[in-house]
Amino acid sequence: MIRILISCTAGITTNKLVEQMEELAGEKEIKCKIKAIANTQIEKEVDHYDVLLVGPDLLVSKAKEMVDNQIPVEAIDVYDYSSLNVASILDQAMHAYRAFY
């Protein structure tokens, strides 16, 4: 099971994204756990997840510092984020996971 953490400034915008990603993962029979959090919670949650995707409102460099290279960190494309392109975002998370581990 892949554990995906998604963060934005407050964690509110990503909640809808998480719901739709979980639905798509279920349809594709991808076993995963996905959680949305505010950026202030990243360091607290990083030990429990395999991938961190950050919204376009966060700096990837700052997020990478926060996780200290424990897990891969990638920025979600602005278009994918704003249009809730969950297929592309789920693919991004899976690719980051495979490339890192």
LINQUI-V506513 format. One record per backbone hydrogen bond with DSSP energy under -0.5 kcal/mol. CO is the residue of the C=O (numbers start at 0). NH is the residue of the N-H. Records with the same first field share a line. If there is no record, write none. Layout:
CO=NH ; NH
//
This chain:
1=3 ; 32
2=49 ; 50
3=34
4=52
5=36
6=54
7=38
8=38
11=14 ; 15
12=15 ; 16
13=17
14=18
15=19
16=20
17=21
18=22
19=23
20=24
21=25
22=26
23=27
24=29
25=28
28=30
29=31
30=1
32=3
34=5
36=7
37=40
38=41
40=44
41=45
44=47
45=48
49=71
50=4
51=73
52=6
53=75
54=57
58=62
59=63
60=64
61=65
62=66
63=67 ; 68
66=69
71=51
73=53
76=80
77=81
78=82
79=84
80=83
83=85
84=88
85=89
86=90
87=91
88=92
89=93
90=94
91=95
92=96
93=97
94=98
95=99
96=100
//
